[in-house]
Amino acid sequence: MITPWVPQAGCDESCVTAAAEDVGRRLAVTLRAAVRVSAALVLLAMAPVLAVPAPGRGRLQRGYCRLMLRCLGIRMTVSGGPVRNLSGVLVVSRHVSWVDIFVIGAVLPGRFVAKSDLISWPGFGLLARLMKVIPIERNNLRRLPAVVADVARGLRAGQTIVAFPEGTTYCGLAYGRFRPAMFQAAVEAGRPVQPLRLSYHRRDGRPSTVAAYVGDDTLAASIRRLVCTRRTQVRVQVESLQLPGTDRRELAARCENAVQGQSAPAPSGHLLAA
């Protein structure tokens, strides 16, 4: 059943491709995938260290996320520098994949607003609980104000909270409108918003959809696609910090413009505002 307020992306599995030259020969692919999966499993087994309260925990989380990206065959470059000593900031970006959590965690670790079924995922569910994910039921409109209130409380308490205002994933070539609901939390708490521009690329720099997690794609298929690809690059551009103001829609529009950029393609599909 489709609920009117839930965004419906125009992207599906047909958007996701892995070029033959980015994969390689069968034996090399098998060895590469085996090494990467083994390393990722070892790293997942070490996830409980993220729950230990200790000085430098943010640095530990950033390092952990960077290692996980390497296990998946992803290399990251960051342009611009986030304000590390700023407390109580809402981080927003476009949403392409579950991988986005590790990408943003490697730059600005914090609590994530994510779909509630993430907590039930094998392995990653434990990691989500350790990172204190704020679950959101996208098909339950009545729960949305409670989630926004939870985010506002976290911001007032000085936490860094990450949200994906598109409300669903897109392939990375198309994008959705930023829905204003989560920005209400920043307005209520009087805290700034940090937009991040994420983009995935092939080894030669061309845009890639390998990391995309859209349509009826499965977690297993998504992981297999990533670990079999020789290398995926993700670029993170830290955009200008945005003051909250008093209008959540105006704030959402400012952040959407910062994240998408003037060269962004036209929106995919029609989204209703929250």
N, C-alpha and C positions, 0 to 999 in steps of 0.2 A: 504494500500500500504506500502511495506517495503522499506525504504530508505537505501542504502548500508552502510552509515556511522553510522546509528543508531544501537546500540548494541541490540541483540536479546538473552535474557536469555533462558537457557534451562529449567528453573524452571516454574512451573505453579501451579494451585490450588491443584493438587495431592500431591505436596510437603508439604502442610500445614496440620498438624495434631494436635489434642488436645487429650491427653491421658485421659481416663475415670477417673483415679485416681486423675488427676489434675483438674477435673471439680467438681465432687461431686454429691450429690443428688439434685433432681429437685427443691425442695423448697429452699434449701440453695443457689442454683445457681441463682434463681429468685431474692431473697433478695439481694444477693451480687451484681448482675448486676444493680438492681434498685438504690442501694446506690451509687455505683461507677459512674453511668451515671449522677445521680443528682448532685454529687459533681463536676464532670467534667463540667457540664453545668453552675454551679455557677462560677467556675473558668474561663470559657470562657467569661462569662459576665463581669468579672473583667479585661479582657485583655487590655482595653484602658489605664490602669495604666502603661503599658510597654512603651507607647509613650511619657510619661511625662519626659522631660529632667531634671534629678536630680542627685546629687552626689550618688554614690553607685548604679547606674542603672544596672551595670553588675551583682552585687550581687542580685538585685531584680529579674533580668531575670533568674539567676540560681535557685533561690528559687522557682520562678513560675514554671519552667520546672520540678523541682523535685516534686512539689505538683501535677502537671498533671500526672506524671508517677505513683505516688501513687494512684491517682484516677482511673487509668487504671489497677491497680493491679500489677504494676511493681516495683521491688526493684532494686536498683543500687549499685554496688560496683566499686570503682575507684582505680586502682593501678598506682603508679607514680604520679607526680604532674606537671601540666602545668605551664609554666612561665607566671604568671598573669600580670606582668608589661611590657610585651613585646608588642609593638604596630606594626601593619602591618604584620600579620601572616596569611598564608593560611592553614586552617585545612582540612585534608582529612581523609576519612575512607571508609570502605566497606559500601554497601547500602543494607539494608534488608527491611526497612519499613518506612512509614511516621513517625513512632515512633522515628526513628533515630534523627529527628530534636530536639525532647525534650531531648533525651539522651545527645546529644552533647551540646545542650543549657544549660544543667545542669552542664556541665564541662567547656566549653569554649563558652559562648554566643557570637553571632556575626551575620552578614548577611549571609543568605544561598543562594546558587545557586540551584534553584529548578525548576521543570517543570512548565510551565506557567499556566496549568490548575489547579494547587494547589490553586491559588488565587480565583477560582470560587467555591471551596468546601464550603459547609455550615459550618458556625462557624469558621473552621480552616482557611478559606480564609481571614477573618478579621484579625486573628492572624498573618497570613503571611504578610499582608500589614503593620501591625504595626511593625513587625520585619524587614521590608524593604527587603523582599526577592528579589533577582535578578532573574527574570524569564528567562528561556531558552526554546526555541522551538526546541525540539529534532529532529523534522522532517524538520527543515529549516536550512540547512547548511550555507546559506548566512548570517544568523544572528549570527553565532558562533563567528566570529572575533570581533563583537561589544560587545558580552558578555565578552569575554576574556579581551578586552580593559577596560570595566567597572570594572571588577575584579581588574585589574592592577591599575586603578585609586584609587580604594578603599584601596588597600594595601599601595600605596604611601601616602595616607592620614592617615595612621595609623589604619585602620579598621581591625578587625578580620573577615575573610570571610571563610565560610565553603562550600566545594564542595565534590561531590561524583563522583570520576573519573571513576567508572565502567559504568556510563551512564544509568544504569537501576537497578532494584532491583533483588536480588537473595534470595533464601530461607534461607540462613544462613549456610547451609551445603556445598553448592557449591558457587563459586565466579567467577567474571569476571576479565579480565585484566584491569589495570589502563590505561585509554586513556590519552595521553599527552597534550591534548589541554589546559586544565585549568592550567597546570603547566607552560605554556608559560607566564601566567600572573605573576607568582612568579619570573620567570627568568627576565622578562622585568622590574619589579619593584625592583628587587634585594632584595626580602624579603624571609625569611625562611618559611619552610613548617612544620607543626606539624601533624604527622600521629597519628591516634587513632585506636586502635584495638577493635572493638565491637563484642560481642558474646552474644546470648540469650540462657537461660538455664531453665530447669524445676526446681522444688523445690529440687529434689535430686541431682542437678548438671549436669544432662545429657543435651546434646544440645536440644534445642527446636525450632520448626518452627512456633509456635503459633503467634508470632509477624510479621511473613513474610507477605508482601503485593505484591503478584506476579500474573502474568497471568491475568485472567479475574476477580480476586477478587474485591469486592466492599468495599468502605469505611465502610458502615454499617455492612457488614459481618465481616470485620476485627475488628471493635470496639466490636461487639458482642462476638467474639471469645476471645478477651483479657479480657473483663470485666466478662466473665463467668468462666474463668480459675482462680483457687484458687490463684496462685501466679506465676509470671514470673520473672526471674532474668536476669538482663543484666550486663555484666562485661565490663568495659572500661579500657583498658591498654594504658597509655600515653607512646608512644614510643619516641625515641630520636629525637630531633629537627634536621631537614635536611636543610643544606645550599643550596641555589638555583643553584649555578653553572651557566653554560652557555648552557647546553643541556637539553631541556625539556624531552626528552625520557629517558635519563639517570636518571634524577630527578624522573620521574614517576616510573621507575624500582626500584629505591632505596626505595621509599615510599610504593610501592606495596609489596616489600619484608618485610618491617617493619610491615605492616598491616596484611599480610597474615601469616607470620611466616613460619618456616621450616616444620611444621607439617600440613600446609594447604593442602586440597585436590586438585586434578587436576582441571584446569580451565574448566568451563562448556561452550561448544560451541566455535565458532570461531569468534573473534572480529577483525574488521579492525581498524587500527590506524588512528587517526585524523591527 
